[in-house]
Amino acid sequence: MDVFLGALLIFALRIGDVSIGTMRVLMVVQGRRLPATVLAVLEAAIWIVAISQVFSSAYDWPQMIGYACGFAAGTAIGMTIEQWIAHGKVLIRVVSRDDATKLIKMLADTGFGVTRFRGEGVGGKEVQELMIVTSRRRTRQLVAMVHKYDNDAFITVTGVAQMIGGYLPQTRAWSLRK
């Protein structure tokens, strides 16, 4: 029975270190040095305990299965936590064939800052591109508003690592200013 308890311990440790690793990578991508460093130390410490348990009984297949399954579960849990936290900013680009004046007003009234560009799509038809930087938490809200206005709009969402200057409503110190 000790073999199975050891496998369960390894499984739990791997869930912990892989989930923390997912969050650490997110902090690195966002340029958040201190949280990434703290998470790296925690991740490594947990991993060392887990791998030492595996090597202390390297021929026990339940330990190896616990290690592998903990890695897989930790990946899924880490991704779920990352989506739930939804930390950071995104750049949402909306390309519409329709006049976006009403959509821009609706977005502005809801607290979104919007920049509009006029362009030309396939076949020479005029299109409008809207650029909106917002918190990741508000992505679904914004996309739903756009689809309510223009169900055929083309929308892309890109993570933002750094912002300098500009306008971002409902946000405190968000930019690096000179």
C-alpha positions in Angstrom: 0.0 0.0 0.0 3.0 2.4 0.6 3.8 2.2 -3.1 0.3 3.6 -4.0 0.5 6.3 -1.3 3.9 7.3 -2.8 2.4 7.4 -6.2 -0.5 9.6 -5.0 2.0 11.9 -3.3 4.0 12.2 -6.5 0.8 12.8 -8.5 -0.1 15.7 -6.2 3.4 17.2 -6.2 3.4 17.1 -10.0 0.0 18.8 -10.2 1.5 21.5 -7.9 4.7 22.1 -9.7 3.3 22.0 -13.2 0.4 24.3 -12.3 2.9 26.7 -10.8 5.1 26.4 -13.9 2.2 27.4 -16.1 1.7 30.6 -14.0 5.4 31.3 -14.0 5.5 31.2 -17.8 2.6 33.6 -17.9 4.5 36.0 -15.6 7.6 35.7 -17.7 5.6 36.6 -20.9 4.1 39.6 -19.1 7.5 40.8 -18.0 6.6 40.4 -14.3 10.1 39.5 -13.0 9.5 39.2 -9.2 6.4 37.0 -9.3 8.1 34.8 -12.0 11.2 34.4 -9.9 9.2 33.5 -6.7 7.1 31.0 -8.7 10.3 29.5 -10.2 11.8 28.8 -6.8 8.6 27.2 -5.6 8.2 25.2 -8.8 11.8 23.9 -8.6 11.5 23.0 -4.9 8.3 20.9 -5.4 9.8 19.3 -8.5 12.9 18.2 -6.6 10.7 16.6 -3.9 8.6 14.8 -6.5 11.6 13.5 -8.6 13.4 12.3 -5.5 10.4 10.2 -4.6 10.4 8.7 -8.1 14.1 7.9 -8.0 13.9 6.4 -4.5 11.7 3.7 -6.0 12.5 4.0 -9.7 11.3 0.4 -10.5 7.8 0.9 -9.0 5.5 1.4 -11.9 2.8 3.2 -9.8 5.3 6.0 -9.0 6.1 6.4 -12.7 2.4 6.5 -13.6 1.7 9.0 -10.8 4.5 11.2 -12.1 3.2 11.1 -15.7 -0.5 11.5 -14.7 0.4 14.3 -12.3 2.2 16.1 -15.1 -0.9 15.8 -17.4 -3.3 16.9 -14.7 -1.0 19.7 -13.7 -1.0 21.0 -17.2 -4.8 21.0 -17.4 -5.2 22.5 -14.0 -2.6 25.2 -14.7 -4.3 26.2 -17.9 -7.7 26.3 -16.0 -6.2 28.5 -13.3 -4.6 30.8 -15.9 -7.9 31.2 -17.7 -9.7 31.8 -14.4 -7.3 34.5 -13.3 -7.2 36.1 -16.7 -4.4 38.4 -15.7 -3.1 40.9 -18.1 -4.2 42.9 -21.1 -5.2 42.0 -24.6 -5.3 43.8 -27.9 -8.6 43.1 -29.7 -8.8 44.0 -33.4 -12.2 44.1 -35.0 -12.5 44.4 -38.8 -16.0 45.3 -40.0 -17.5 46.0 -43.4 -20.2 48.1 -41.7 -20.0 51.6 -40.5 -18.7 51.2 -36.9 -19.8 54.6 -35.6 -22.6 53.1 -33.4 -20.4 50.3 -32.3 -17.6 52.7 -31.2 -20.1 54.7 -29.2 -21.5 51.6 -27.6 -18.0 50.4 -26.7 -17.0 53.8 -25.4 -20.2 54.1 -23.3 -19.2 50.7 -21.7 -15.7 51.9 -20.8 -13.6 50.7 -23.7 -11.1 52.9 -25.5 -11.3 52.5 -29.2 -9.1 53.5 -32.1 -10.6 53.3 -35.6 -8.7 52.8 -38.9 -10.2 52.8 -42.3 -8.9 50.4 -44.8 -9.7 48.4 -47.9 -10.7 44.7 -47.9 -10.8 42.2 -50.6 -12.5 43.5 -53.8 -11.9 47.1 -52.8 -14.7 47.3 -50.3 -14.1 49.7 -47.4 -13.6 48.1 -44.0 -13.0 49.6 -40.6 -10.5 48.2 -38.1 -11.1 48.9 -34.5 -8.3 48.5 -32.0 -9.2 48.0 -28.3 -6.8 47.3 -25.5 -8.6 45.9 -22.4 -8.2 43.5 -19.6 -8.4 39.8 -20.5 -11.4 39.6 -18.1 -13.4 41.8 -20.4 -12.7 39.9 -23.6 -15.9 37.9 -23.7 -18.0 41.0 -22.9 -16.4 42.9 -25.7 -16.7 40.1 -28.3 -20.4 39.6 -27.4 -21.0 43.4 -27.9 -19.3 43.3 -31.3 -21.3 40.2 -32.4 -24.5 41.9 -31.2 -23.7 44.8 -33.6 -21.9 42.9 -36.4 -22.1 39.1 -36.4 -19.8 39.0 -39.5 -17.0 41.0 -37.9 -13.5 39.5 -38.0 -12.0 39.6 -34.5 -8.5 38.7 -33.3 -7.3 38.7 -29.7 -3.6 39.1 -28.9 -1.8 39.3 -25.6 -0.1 42.5 -24.7 3.2 42.4 -22.8 3.8 46.1 -22.5 1.9 49.3 -23.1 3.4 52.8 -23.3 1.2 55.9 -23.4 -2.3 56.0 -24.9 -5.8 55.7 -23.3 -7.1 52.8 -21.3 -10.2 53.6 -19.2 -11.0 52.0 -15.9 -7.3 51.2 -15.2 -4.8 52.4 -12.7 -1.1 52.8 -13.3 -0.9 50.7 -16.4 1.8 52.1 -18.5 5.5 52.9 -18.4 5.7 56.7 -18.6 8.8 58.8 -19.3 
